[in-house]
Every structure is written in structure tokens, then in C-alpha cells.
Amino acid sequence: PILVRYTIWHRSTIWRTPSAMQHSASRAMAGAACARFSSALRTPTIRGATKCIPGGMHSPPAFRAGSLELRRGLAALALPDINQQVVKAEYAVRGAIILRAAEIKEEMAKNASAFPFDKLVECNIGNPQALKQQPLTFNRQVLSLLTFPALLEMPALLESFPPDAVARAKEYLAAIPQGIGAYSDSQGFPIVCQQVADFISARDGHPASREDIFLTDGASKGVQLMIKLILRNEQDGVLVPIPQYPLYSATLALENANFVGYYLSEESAWALPVEELERSLDSAKSKGINMRALVVINPGNPTGNSLPVENVRDIINFCSRNDLVLMADEVYQENVYDSARPFNSFKKVLREMSPEPPLQLVSFHSTSKGFLGECGLRGGYMEVIGFDPQVKAQILKMASIGLCSNTVGQLVTGLMVQPPKPGDASYESYMAEKQGILGSLKRRAVKLVDALNKLEGVTCQSAQGAMYAFPCISFPPKALAAAEAAGKPPDAFYAMALLEKTGIVVVPGSGFGQRDGTWHFRTTFLPPEHDMEGVMGRLADFHKEFMAKYK
């Protein structure tokens, strides 16, 4: 529809469609204004809208001589005019260090010798394929056939694609006759939801229902949806680990809700003592905060810890006792490197407790981590357990507002949870790729932690899982003073200097939260194995110079 904007100075500005104006007492005023100033300049604004702006006695001084204002159809926004919760939200994983890294990359493209290194090493984010991890062949073969089904009509199809990849593509296309370019059900493709339920049933040894599965654009969208659902007002709060993945603090900031941190125990390999949960909960209640949920990241990000079964059990009892929704971020469940600390899902432990305590549990998984590393394809799911059907209907409504998660990501989720089986044509090659990636990640984790622990003033807990190390640094007093003079937290000061000197990109621990008086940084161990020695050598040389400079 055509929009007409008419302005009455010192009163208001109104947009109306012609049909709306026909039913408005303001129609006559608008028509008279446009007739009176028929010579006024009409300029296009948005989607064909026109504006008629009069001059005259009631115009601002600049227009009293009949001059016309050429102005945009949209009001300008300045920082004070936008939602201030957006301004308050911070996301350190893509914060100041990463913005500077992007500037450096642009400068190096113009002048390769502008810095004392030949390339950036982006250890700031768990983005495996950006650091040359290769996608799994079987998954990409199936996706090729799904995104271009005409390939299935090729006479020599089986010379290019293994039969199990062809069969999987045909299975999906038969279940999705409208194709992957159309919207799916808001909850996700039923075939993939069932595959996820089958995966969970096999993993845990307890049945899962397709009706409890919601496919999401990565785990992050599921987390954001559930936090929005759970929180009612600014008096509500969520218990979140410190250190934490900044998705949680940023999402709570956007919702104008209370981030209530609980500290993991660094000296005990980043353990999660329930006593600390009790302390944090009591402190929040004393401030009038209504606690609604507990977030647990297992295996941990950025800490790399993997929770033992007895700890998981204690956490379940804590949530049940205090009527808290348990949000289990389990996206690193395939990334476990310590055989003494295998991954145990919260749902599995819950189902095996006797008697089983009442609990509302949401667990999240993603195609971005594990050994797939398909971050950009944005696949994931959440399973909701113990929720009233009326609440589940509201979850579906919220999913429906976004229509559906992206269909390629949904199918990658299906491929993640239902890989080739023994006897399938692709099974041997798939397992070789999987074991190669996970084995290399374990070797890199051990090498990186060993190298960090050799640095002066640095201690680092072993990485039991996930993709990160989170070393603690004891800075000399002069370094602390220099950071203060620069207006930066000491770990951010260190990380920026590391970037400028070596091209290695890490995230300051202050972006994840840490105990007062301690300083950390998070680094992935995702650079290719043959590059790790060079990365660790550059880091060691920089650290030695930094510590010597500020002694």
C-alpha cells in the first residue's frame, strides 16, 4: 500500500494508508494540507511512500519563507534512542580483540609486511572449519544431493556417490516432497525429529519422544528461546556458571533479567560444587531475585571440565528441590578426552535415579561442535522434558513466530545423529574421519596444556573435554599498572599485545567471568596439528618478552 505522511509542526507526525485515512477524521486535514501546498515537493521515501511537508507560519523558522524540507521517511536513530539493553549486552567471543583482528587482516591484505607475522591464527572461537578441519565426506555428499536433486538422475550417479549416501538423500526427499527450499514444520522436519529421538534413546538407554524435540538454528537459538520463555520480569534471574559462555550473559542482558553467577572450582579441575550453588541461590534470594533456572555447560566452555555422574545427580536434586528449570548445554558431548570422565547426559542420569525426582529439563546439542564442526550450517536441537503440554504449546508458538529453523541445518542435524552404520558403504571412511578428528583434538589438547603450564606465572587445568584451554596468569605489578593506565583489564591488555605481536587471537577471561583478582584467557586447540608447534612457540616467545618487560 501507498503510505502518505503528513506533518503538523509542534504536534505529531502520522503515517496512514489511503484506506485508513478514509476512515479517519484526519483525512480532511491531510487532504487540505496537500491541496493547499500542491506545489510541495513529493519525494519517495520507503516502498513508494510519498510525503507532503508544508511551509508557513506554523513551520519551524527555516521554513517560514515557504522553503521545503527534504528529509528521510524514517526517523534517525542515535545510540541513546535504541534499546539500552542492547547497548549493555556484551559478547566477548566477538568483542574488541576480534574487531582489532579484523582490522589487522584488512591491513595485511594491503601490505603483507605491515606486522611481524604472516597470518592470523584465530584461536578465539570454536570454529573448526575456519582452521582447516575438513567436513565429513558422507554428510557433504548427502547435502549435495539434497540441494541439487537433479544429481540423482545422473546416469553415472553411483560412480560419484556411494549407495548409502544416495539412499539417505532419497529417504529425506521422500519425507520432504516439497523440497528443502520450502518452510518446514515449525518444530522441524518430522523425520529428523524422530532421528534425534532415536539417537537420544540409543545414547541414554531410555526412550525419547519425537514430540519433545525442537530443531533449532544451532544450540544458541534454543537457549535464547527458552530464556525468553522462562523469564517473566526484571526480578527474575538465572544461575549461570563463572566462567561462562557469553551467550548466557548477553541473552539475560537483552531480557533485562538477573545474571546470577556461581563459581566453578578451578583448583579442583573446574568442579561444580553444589555448596556453591546453594550459596549463590541464597544470596540472590536475599536480594529479592526470583530464581527461575540453572545453566550447566557440560563439557565446559571455556573450562573444558567434564562432570562426574555423582555431581550430575547432585545438580538434578538441587534443581528439583528448588523448582528450577535445568538448562543442560551439552554441545560438546562428543568432545571428551579423559576416559575417566566420560560424558553422561543429564537425562540419562535423571532416568536412572530412584525414585526419579520431578524435574523440568531442557538439553541442547549442536552440529557446530563435536567432530562435525559445521558451525555455519546452523543445525541443532533441544529436548524438553517434564513440561506441561500447555507450556510446550507455547514453546511451539515461539518457534512458529520464526516460521522454522533453516532446513539445511535440520538435515545436518539428522546426519549428525544418524551416521552410517556398520555394513554401510560409507561406514569405514566415516569412522576413519571421525576418529582422526577426535584423536587429533585430544593430542592437541594435551600438547597445548603442557606448553601453557611451562610458561612463567601460568597454570592451566587439563582439558577433559570441549575445544578450549582456560589458563590462569599471574601478572607482575608493573603489568597490572600498565593495563590500568591503558584503561583495560589486565587479561585484555595481554590479549591485545599478543595479537599485535604474534597474530594469535584469544579471548580475555574477563569476557567469560572469573574470580576477582584472577586473570585468564581462553584459547582453542583447533589450529591444524602441524601448525600447533609454531603457534605454541610464538606464544611462548611473546609471553617471555611480556613478563620480562614488566618485571
Salt bridges, closest charged atoms under 4 A:
GLU69 OE1 - ARG71 NH1 3.13
GLU103 OE1 - ARG100 NH1 3.15
GLU107 OE2 - ARG100 NH1 3.11
GLU122 OE2 - LYS105 NZ 2.94
GLU171 OE1 - ARG168 NE 3.75
ASP204 OD1 - ARG203 NE 2.75
GLU211 OE2 - ARG210 NH2 3.71
ASP212 OD1 - LYS392 NZ 2.60
ASP236 OD1 - ARG232 NH2 2.95
ASP236 OD2 - ARG292 NE 3.77
GLU255 OE2 - LYS228 NZ 2.86
GLU266 OE1 - HIS520 NE2 2.98
GLU276 OE2 - ARG279 NH2 2.66
GLU278 OE2 - ARG321 NH2 2.76
GLU352 OE2 - HIS206 NE2 3.29
GLU352 OE2 - LYS348 NZ 3.07
GLU356 OE2 - ARG351 NH1 2.65
GLU374 OE1 - ARG140 NH2 2.87
GLU383 OE2 - LYS347 NZ 2.73
GLU456 OE2 - LYS551 NZ 3.42
GLU500 OE2 - ARG100 NE 2.65
GLU529 OE2 - ARG443 NE 2.71
ASP531 OD2 - LYS119 NZ 3.63
ASP531 OD1 - HIS530 NE2 3.44
GLU545 OE1 - LYS501 NZ 3.90
